[in-house]
Amino acid sequence: MTGRTGRTGVRGSSARTVATTHRTTAEWERRVGEQLRELRRRHQLTQAELARRASVSTGTIRHLETGAGSSLATLIQVAKALDHTEWLDAIVPAVAVSPMDALRQRKGAVRTRWSTRPEP
């Protein structure tokens, strides 16, 4: 069972990776909220100041920071207000090859079949 920090008590990065992937939605919301609170404090902003910058209510900032949840649009607005959009890039990494391009390339390629039967 993972604790609040998402660690299993086993040392090593693989234990942290496993624990991270098994977090509940509520645990992720709390973690994101804690990170947002820390960023806001580093920027020396009150919840009201951040709310004004992000064009959301103070209650919305309070909900985000306590892990009570919010919409993706709100999270994006707050990340932009904190000049922390690299979070968004980490959530939605660029796709190296589009699935449609890969399909088009496959259609044009000549397929070679390898037979396991011996030749006569």
N, C-alpha and C positions, 0 to 999 in steps of 0.2 A: 504494500500500500504506500502511496506517495504521501509525503507531508505537504505542508503549505508551500514549501519552496520547490516542490516537484522532484525532490531527490529521494531515492530509495534506501539510502544508507549504505549502498555499495559504492566503493570508490571507483573512479574511472569515468571517462567521457561516455562510454557506451551505456552506463547506468543512467547518466543524466539524459541521454537521448531517449532511452526507453521511457523514463519518467516523464519527460516533456511531451511525448506523443500520447501519453495516457492521461493527460490533464482533462478535467471536465470543462465544459463551457463556463461554468461559474468560476472555476480556478483561473481560466484564461482571462475572463473579465476582470477579476481582482488583480491579476498580474499587469494587465494593460493599464488599469486604473492607477496602480501604484507607480508605474512608469510615467504616466501622464502627470501625476501629482509631483513627482520628482523633477520632471522637466519644467513644469510651471514654477516651482520654487527656485530652480536654477536661473530662470529668466526673471526672478524677483517680481512675479505677478500674483495678484490676488485672484481668487476664482472669478470675481466680478470683472476684473480687467481682461482676463483671458476670454470670458464669455463675450464681452464687447468685441474683442478682436476677431473672434470666431463667428460672430453673429448668431449666438445661441444664448439661452438663458443661463443664469447662474445655477439654477437647479439641475440643468443638463450637465454642467461641469461637475457638480457634486455627485450626480449619478454615475458619471463615467469614472470618477476618482474612487468611488466606493465599490465599483464593480457591479453596480445595479443595472448595467447594460445601456445601450443606446443604439442608434442606427449607424450604418456604415457611413452615410453622408455626414453625420455629425462627427464621427471619428476623423474623417478626412478634413473637415473644416478645422477641427482643433489641431490636428497634426500640422496643417498649413499655417495656422496662427502661431504655432510654436516653432515654425521653420524646421520641422522635423519630418519632411516628406520621404526621407530615405526608408522610413517604416513602410510606406506604401509601395515603394519599389521592391522591398523584400517580400511583401505579400503577393505582389503580382510581377514576377520577374519576366523579362522579355523572352519571347519564344524564339529560339534560334531558327527553327524550320517550321513553317506553317504546315499543318496537316494536309491542306489542299495541294501545296507545292510537292510534298512527298508523294501524294497520290498521283499527281501528273507525271512525276519522274518515273514512278513504277510502271505506268501504262506505256511509256515510251521505251522502256528497257526490254531487252531480249532475255527471255528466261532460259536458262540451261538446266536440263534435268539430268541428274546423276542416277544411273541405274545400279542396283545392287546385284542384278542378275549377271552371270558370266556370259561372255559373248560366245556364240556357237562356233 
